[in-house]
Amino acid sequence: MRQYRTDLPYRFHPPMAARWFRPFGLWLNRRFLRRGYRVERLEMEGWGRVREAVEAGDAVLLAPNHADHADPHVLCDVARQAGFNLCFMAARELFDNKWLQARALQRMGVFSVDRDGPDVAAIRAAIGILKKDGCPLVIFPEGEIYHHHERLDPLHDGAASILLRVARKLAEGRRAMLIPVALRYRHDPSVSESFSGRISVLEDRIGWTPRPRMESDQRMIRLGAGVLALKEIEYLGHPGEGDMAPRLHCLADTLLNQVEEKHGRDPHAVATPERVRAARYRIRRRLLSANHPPDMAERAELLEDLDRAFVALQAHSYPVGYLLEKPTLDRRAETLMRLEEDLLGRCSYPTPRTARAVAGEPIDVARLLASGEIDAKSGAGELTKRLEQRLSDLVENS
């Protein structure tokens, strides 16, 4: 994941879809998909049921897993081939201080959301899109990009909450459909030839002498252990001992405890991503205080606390054993991309890839409400559990 210090005032960027701009936007998307992300082949499955729901005038919310920066570009091309348009809820980072990019995204029906706070404007925009017919809305319920396609991270309940609110207000005959979407990428076998040189760059980045004669998997594991030890020394004062899994958990928990001791803890935030979002919200609220703005010393300390929260999320997001339990070519490539993004701030796409997008069986939310299986006001958690189970199965079997 990419580090971003959310120390700027948030301004909502609404969707401003423009029919005249869309052909150019789709052309640019296909070009960037192939040249930027090297996705040269696209496999689609199950999108007939999505098109049927769109043509029937249903409120359609697509909930994909999010493991690659190419995901929204793939979905745009899928929708182009399937014959309908999409709208997206996207992180504020894509809009902040990026005027031209923000305008282009808005013209394609993309709008911003502040993931760390209650963004009422984004929720209203999402509800407005879903209440109209003809344009499905895409929300990535994992929130972050973790670079492990075969394992799903816990989902936020925001998407479920939004669709429940919409389902209660739909006209008779319209359905509210929550559709899980599995996205997977497969790499050309030639990508393995790039591993050694790319790992050498990363080893050099942390001051190590590259070891090109060592086996690539061993080098990546060794590199990950080295980076973890550096972070432990930086924030804890000493390297940890033993297996990496408890050390990663200890690092994340210790950093969040340090931040929460100063800024308070949200009692409803239990999982690490929830605690990180709550901490960032509190820190940013203090950073942007208009009545009592922080002085330079306090500002520097607040920014350091944002860094601690980010490192905690990084530590949480590494699935220990993901590479070793099943060292396939794709898992090797994903692990290396993850290390590149954390150490260099960017991923490499040296060889062609195949993207596979599978739309699963829709969850009819209106029917669940009518049958009493889910409560309209308190059912977001239960609906998210159902989505998580279906999406997890879909990801594993795609």
matplotlib code that plots the C-alpha trace (Angstrom):
import matplotlib.pyplot as plt

x = [0.0, 1.1, 1.7, -0.3, -0.3, -3.9, -3.1, -5.0, -8.6, -11.0, -13.2, -15.8, -15.5, -19.0, -19.6, -20.0, -20.4, -20.3, -21.5, -19.2, -16.1, -16.8, -15.5, -12.2, -12.0, -12.6, -10.0, -7.5, -8.4, -7.7, -4.5, -3.4, -4.5, -2.3, 0.7, 0.7, -0.4, 0.5, -3.0, -3.1, -5.9, -9.2, -11.4, -15.0, -17.5, -21.0, -21.5, -24.7, -26.5, -25.2, -26.4, -29.8, -30.1, -29.1, -31.6, -34.3, -33.7, -32.4, -30.1, -26.8, -23.8, -20.7, -18.4, -15.0, -11.9, -9.1, -5.6, -4.1, -4.0, -5.4, -8.7, -10.9, -9.4, -10.2, -13.8, -14.2, -13.2, -15.4, -18.4, -17.5, -17.6, -20.8, -22.6, -23.1, -21.4, -20.0, -19.7, -17.0, -16.5, -12.8, -10.3, -9.8, -6.1, -6.9, -8.3, -6.2, -4.0, -4.5, -6.8, -6.6, -6.9, -9.8, -11.7, -11.2, -12.3, -15.4, -16.3, -16.2, -18.6, -16.0, -16.5, -14.3, -14.7, -12.8, -12.2, -11.1, -14.2, -18.0, -18.3, -22.0, -21.6, -20.1, -22.9, -25.5, -23.8, -23.7, -27.4, -28.4, -26.6, -28.2, -31.7, -31.3, -31.3, -28.8, -25.4, -24.1, -22.0, -18.6, -17.4, -14.2, -15.2, -11.6, -10.6, -6.9, -4.8, -2.9, -1.5, -2.8, -5.5, -6.1, -6.9, -9.6, -9.1, -12.0, -14.6, -15.9, -19.7, -20.1, -21.3, -23.8, -25.1, -25.5, -27.5, -29.7, -30.7, -31.4, -33.4, -35.9, -36.6, -36.9, -40.1, -42.1, -40.7, -37.1, -34.6, -31.4, -28.7, -25.4, -23.0, -19.6, -16.9, -13.6, -10.6, -7.5, -4.3, -2.1, 1.4, 3.3, 5.9, 8.6, 8.1, 10.3, 13.3, 12.8, 12.8, 16.5, 17.2, 14.2, 15.1, 18.6, 17.2, 15.3, 18.3, 20.4, 17.5, 18.0, 21.8, 22.4, 24.7, 22.6, 22.7, 21.7, 23.0, 20.5, 17.1, 14.4, 11.9, 14.6, 15.8, 12.2, 11.6, 15.1, 14.3, 10.9, 12.6, 15.2, 12.7, 10.6, 13.8, 14.5, 11.0, 11.2, 14.5, 13.0, 9.9, 10.6, 14.3, 15.4, 14.7, 12.3, 12.9, 11.1, 8.5, 7.4, 3.6, 3.7, 6.3, 4.2, 1.2, 3.3, 4.6, 1.1, -0.4, 2.4, 2.3, -1.5, -1.4, 1.2, -1.0, -4.2, -2.7, -2.2, -5.4, -7.9, -9.4, -12.7, -14.3, -16.1, -12.8, -11.5, -9.7, -6.4, -7.7, -10.6, -8.2, -6.0, -8.9, -10.1, -6.7, -6.1, -9.4, -8.6, -5.1, -6.3, -9.0, -6.3, -4.0, -6.8, -8.2, -9.1, -9.8, -6.6, -4.2, -1.1, 2.3, 5.2, 6.4, 3.0, 2.3, 5.6, 4.5, 1.1, 2.6, 4.8, 1.7, 0.2, 3.4, 3.0, -0.6, 0.5, 3.3, 0.8, -1.5, 1.5, 2.5, -1.1, -1.5, 1.3, -0.2, 2.6, 2.8, 1.1, 4.2, 5.5, 2.3, 1.7, 4.7, 3.1, 4.3, 1.5, 2.1, 5.8, 5.0, 2.4, 4.8, 7.6, 5.2, 4.2, 7.8, 8.4, 5.5, 6.5, 10.2, 10.1, 6.6, 5.7, 5.2, 6.8, 4.9, 7.6, 5.7, 2.1, -0.7, -4.1, -7.0, -10.0, -13.2, -15.9, -19.3, -20.9, -24.5, -26.3, -27.6, -31.2, -31.2, -34.8, -35.9, -33.8, -35.5, -39.0, -38.5, -37.1, -33.8, -32.0, -33.1, -33.2, -31.5, -29.1, -28.4, -25.3, -23.0, -25.0, -25.2, -21.4, -20.8, -22.8, -21.0, -17.6, -18.4, -19.5, -16.7, -14.1, -15.4, -15.4, -11.8, -10.6, -12.2, -11.6]
y = [0.0, 3.6, 5.9, 9.1, 11.7, 12.8, 16.3, 18.3, 19.5, 17.1, 18.4, 16.1, 15.6, 14.6, 12.5, 14.5, 11.9, 13.3, 11.3, 13.3, 12.4, 8.7, 7.4, 9.2, 8.0, 4.4, 4.6, 6.1, 3.4, 0.6, 2.1, 2.6, -0.9, -2.5, -0.1, 0.8, -2.4, -4.8, -6.4, -7.8, -10.3, -10.1, -13.1, -12.5, -14.8, -14.2, -10.7, -11.6, -11.6, -8.1, -6.9, -8.4, -6.6, -3.4, -3.8, -4.6, -1.3, -2.8, -1.0, -2.8, -2.5, -4.4, -5.4, -6.6, -7.8, -5.2, -6.6, -4.7, -1.0, -2.2, -3.3, -0.3, -0.2, -3.9, -3.3, -0.3, -2.5, -5.3, -2.9, -1.6, -5.1, -6.0, -2.9, -0.7, 2.1, 2.1, 4.6, 4.3, 5.4, 6.1, 7.2, 10.9, 10.4, 10.1, 13.7, 15.7, 18.2, 16.5, 18.8, 17.3, 13.7, 14.6, 16.2, 13.2, 10.8, 12.8, 12.9, 9.1, 8.9, 8.5, 10.4, 10.7, 9.3, 10.0, 6.5, 7.7, 9.7, 9.9, 11.2, 12.1, 13.6, 10.4, 8.3, 10.6, 10.4, 6.6, 6.4, 8.8, 6.7, 3.5, 5.0, 5.8, 2.9, 2.1, 2.6, 0.1, 1.4, -0.1, 0.0, -2.0, -3.2, -4.2, -0.6, -1.0, -2.8, -5.7, -7.6, -11.1, -12.2, -15.6, -14.3, -11.9, -9.3, -8.5, -6.3, -2.9, -2.8, 0.5, -1.0, -3.1, -0.2, 2.0, -0.7, -1.4, 2.2, 2.2, -1.0, 0.5, 3.4, 1.6, 1.7, -1.5, -3.9, -2.7, -4.9, -4.0, -6.4, -6.8, -8.7, -10.0, -9.8, -11.8, -10.2, -12.3, -11.7, -14.3, -13.5, -14.7, -17.3, -15.0, -12.8, -15.1, -14.0, -10.5, -11.6, -11.6, -8.1, -6.6, -8.2, -6.9, -3.3, -3.8, -5.3, -2.3, 0.0, -1.1, -1.1, -4.8, -6.4, -8.1, -11.9, -12.9, -16.5, -17.1, -18.6, -16.0, -17.1, -17.3, -13.8, -12.4, -14.0, -12.8, -9.3, -9.2, -10.3, -7.6, -4.8, -6.0, -5.9, -2.4, -1.2, -2.9, -1.1, 2.2, 2.1, -0.4, 0.2, -3.4, -6.2, -8.9, -12.6, -15.7, -16.2, -13.3, -13.6, -12.7, -10.1, -8.4, -8.5, -7.1, -4.2, -3.2, -3.4, -1.5, 1.3, 1.7, 1.6, 4.4, 6.5, 5.7, 6.6, 10.2, 10.6, 8.2, 5.0, 4.3, 1.5, 0.2, -0.2, -3.7, -5.0, -3.4, -1.6, -0.2, 1.1, 2.6, 4.5, 5.8, 6.9, 8.7, 10.5, 11.8, 12.8, 14.6, 16.4, 17.8, 18.7, 20.7, 22.4, 25.9, 27.2, 25.9, 25.0, 23.0, 24.7, 23.4, 21.0, 19.5, 19.3, 17.3, 15.0, 14.5, 13.6, 11.1, 9.5, 9.2, 7.4, 5.0, 4.3, 3.6, 1.2, -0.6, -1.2, -2.3, -4.9, -6.1, -6.5, -9.0, -12.5, -14.6, -17.9, -16.7, -17.3, -20.4, -22.4, -22.3, -20.8, -20.4, -18.1, -15.6, -15.6, -15.0, -12.1, -10.6, -10.8, -9.1, -6.3, -5.8, -5.4, -3.0, -0.8, -0.7, 0.0, 2.0, 3.4, 1.7, -1.7, -3.1, -4.7, -6.1, -8.8, -9.4, -10.4, -11.9, -10.5, -12.6, -10.9, -13.2, -11.8, -14.1, -14.8, -11.6, -11.2, -9.8, -7.4, -6.3, -10.0, -10.5, -7.4, -8.5, -12.0, -10.7, -12.5, -9.1, -6.1, -2.8, -0.8, -3.3, -5.7, -4.2, -6.6, -9.7, -8.7, -8.0, -11.5, -13.0, -11.0, -11.9, -15.6, -15.5, -13.2, -15.4, -18.5, -16.7, -15.5, -19.0, -20.7, -18.1]
z = [0.0, -0.6, 2.3, 2.3, 5.0, 5.2, 6.6, 4.0, 4.5, 2.8, 0.0, -1.6, -5.3, -6.7, -9.7, -12.9, -15.5, -19.0, -22.1, -24.4, -22.3, -21.8, -25.2, -24.8, -21.1, -22.1, -24.9, -22.4, -19.9, -22.3, -23.3, -19.7, -18.8, -21.4, -21.3, -17.7, -16.0, -18.8, -18.7, -22.3, -21.9, -20.1, -19.2, -18.1, -16.4, -15.0, -16.4, -18.2, -14.8, -14.1, -17.5, -16.8, -13.5, -15.1, -17.9, -15.4, -13.7, -10.4, -8.0, -8.5, -6.2, -7.3, -4.5, -5.8, -3.9, -4.2, -4.7, -7.6, -8.8, -12.1, -10.6, -11.5, -15.0, -15.5, -14.3, -16.7, -19.6, -18.5, -18.3, -21.8, -23.3, -21.3, -22.6, -19.6, -17.6, -14.1, -11.3, -8.6, -5.0, -4.8, -2.1, -1.6, -2.4, -6.1, -6.0, -3.6, -5.3, -8.7, -10.6, -14.0, -12.8, -10.5, -13.3, -15.6, -12.9, -12.2, -15.9, -15.8, -12.8, -10.1, -6.8, -3.7, -0.2, 3.0, 4.3, 7.8, 8.7, 8.3, 4.8, 4.5, 1.0, -0.4, 1.2, -0.3, -3.7, -3.6, -2.6, -5.4, -8.0, -6.8, -6.7, -10.4, -12.9, -15.5, -13.8, -11.2, -8.4, -7.5, -3.9, -2.9, 0.6, 1.6, 1.4, 0.9, -1.8, -0.2, -3.2, -2.3, -4.7, -3.3, 0.2, 1.2, 3.9, 6.3, 4.7, 5.8, 6.2, 4.4, 1.1, 2.9, 4.9, 1.8, -0.1, 2.9, 3.0, -0.8, -0.6, 1.8, -0.6, -4.0, -5.9, -6.1, -8.6, -8.3, -6.6, -4.6, -5.8, -4.1, -6.5, -5.4, -8.0, -7.9, -9.7, -10.3, -12.3, -13.8, -14.9, -18.0, -17.0, -18.3, -15.2, -13.2, -15.2, -13.7, -10.1, -9.5, -10.8, -9.0, -5.7, -6.1, -6.4, -3.1, -1.3, -2.4, -1.3, 2.4, 2.1, 1.6, -0.9, -3.6, -3.6, -7.1, -6.6, -3.8, -4.7, -5.2, -2.6, 0.0, -0.9, -0.6, 2.8, 3.9, 2.6, 4.4, 7.7, 7.3, 6.7, 9.7, 11.9, 10.7, 11.5, 14.9, 15.7, 14.4, 16.5, 19.3, 19.8, 19.2, 16.7, 17.6, 18.0, 16.8, 14.1, 11.9, 12.6, 16.3, 15.6, 13.0, 15.4, 18.2, 16.1, 14.9, 18.3, 20.0, 17.5, 17.8, 21.6, 21.5, 19.2, 21.1, 24.5, 23.1, 21.0, 22.5, 21.3, 19.6, 21.7, 18.6, 16.7, 17.3, 14.2, 13.3, 10.1, 12.2, 14.9, 12.2, 10.6, 13.9, 14.9, 11.6, 12.0, 15.4, 14.4, 11.3, 13.3, 15.6, 12.6, 11.0, 14.0, 13.1, 16.6, 18.2, 15.4, 16.4, 16.5, 14.5, 17.2, 17.7, 14.0, 13.5, 16.3, 14.8, 11.4, 13.1, 14.7, 11.2, 10.2, 13.1, 12.2, 8.6, 9.7, 11.9, 8.9, 6.8, 9.5, 9.8, 6.0, 5.4, 5.4, 6.9, 5.0, 1.9, -0.2, 1.6, 1.8, -1.9, -3.8, -7.2, -9.9, -9.2, -5.4, -6.0, -8.4, -5.9, -3.0, -4.9, -6.1, -2.5, -1.4, -4.2, -3.3, 0.4, -0.3, -3.6, -3.6, -6.9, -8.4, -11.5, -14.4, -16.5, -18.5, -19.8, -17.4, -17.8, -15.7, -14.8, -13.6, -12.3, -11.2, -8.6, -7.8, -6.7, -3.2, -3.4, -0.4, -0.9, -0.6, 2.5, 4.1, 3.0, 4.5, 7.7, 7.4, 7.7, 9.7, 7.8, 10.6, 12.1, 9.3, 7.8, 9.8, 8.8, 5.1, 5.1, 6.5, 3.7, 1.2, 2.7, 2.5, -1.1, -2.2, -0.4, -2.1, -5.4, -5.0, -4.0, -7.0, -9.7]

ax = plt.figure().add_subplot(projection="3d")
ax.plot(x, y, z, "-o")
ax.set_aspect("equal")
plt.show()
